[in-house]
Amino acid sequence: MNTEIRLTQSGSPAVLQLAHPETAAPAAGDVWLEQAAIGVNYLDVMQRNGAVPIPLPSGLGLEGAGRVTAVGDGVSTVRAGDRVA
């Protein structure tokens, strides 16, 4: 089961929502990653509280490491099973 933290508005940590999106095949040019580590830093906090505006809805965390689990059409630089960061 996939789990993600989403926000649809800026504010306190209370705006963060736990979601379980449906798994689908990646679109052309996209990859699916199974994250093993995700970094959340001060910029993410500033984005969440609205001090640094981001398009909403969104998620937080721009840093991560894990494995590619699936690739969409046209992806040639990585393949399923590759470790990425």
C-alpha positions in Angstrom: 0.0 0.0 0.0 1.3 3.5 -0.9 1.3 6.1 1.8 1.8 9.8 1.3 1.6 13.0 3.3 -0.4 15.7 1.5 -1.3 19.3 2.2 -4.1 21.2 0.5 -3.6 24.4 2.4 -0.8 26.2 4.2 -0.7 26.3 8.0 0.4 24.4 11.1 1.3 20.7 11.1 -2.4 20.0 11.4 -2.8 20.7 7.7 -0.8 17.6 6.8 -3.0 14.7 5.7 -2.2 11.0 5.5 -3.4 9.5 2.2 -3.3 6.1 0.5 -3.4 6.8 -3.3 -4.1 4.0 -5.7 -1.2 2.4 -7.4 -1.1 2.8 -11.1 1.4 2.3 -13.9 3.8 5.3 -14.3 2.9 7.7 -17.2 5.3 8.2 -20.1 8.5 9.7 -18.9 7.8 9.0 -15.2 9.2 6.5 -12.7 7.7 5.0 -9.5 10.1 5.0 -6.6 10.0 3.0 -3.4 11.5 5.5 -1.0 13.9 4.1 1.7 14.8 7.6 3.1 13.2 11.0 2.8 14.7 14.3 4.0 12.4 17.0 5.3 14.2 20.2 6.1 13.6 23.8 7.1 12.5 24.8 3.5 9.8 22.1 3.7 8.5 23.7 7.0 8.5 27.1 5.4 6.6 25.8 2.4 4.1 24.1 4.7 3.4 27.2 6.8 3.1 29.4 3.7 6.2 31.5 4.1 7.5 30.1 0.9 4.5 29.6 -1.4 4.1 26.4 -3.4 1.3 25.2 -5.7 -1.3 23.2 -3.8 -2.2 20.4 -3.3 1.3 19.2 -2.8 3.6 17.0 -0.7 6.7 17.9 1.2 10.3 16.6 0.9 12.5 17.2 -2.1 15.2 14.8 -1.0 15.0 11.0 -1.1 16.7 7.7 -1.8 15.3 4.4 -2.7 14.7 2.0 -5.6 12.9 2.3 -8.9 9.9 0.0 -9.0 8.5 0.7 -12.4 9.3 2.9 -15.4 7.0 4.6 -18.0 7.4 4.6 -21.7 10.4 6.6 -22.9 12.4 6.2 -19.8 15.9 5.0 -20.7 18.2 6.4 -17.9 17.0 4.0 -15.1 15.2 0.7 -14.9 13.3 -1.2 -12.3 15.6 -2.3 -9.4 18.0 0.6 -9.8 19.0 2.5 -6.6 18.5 6.2 -6.9 18.9 9.3 -4.8 
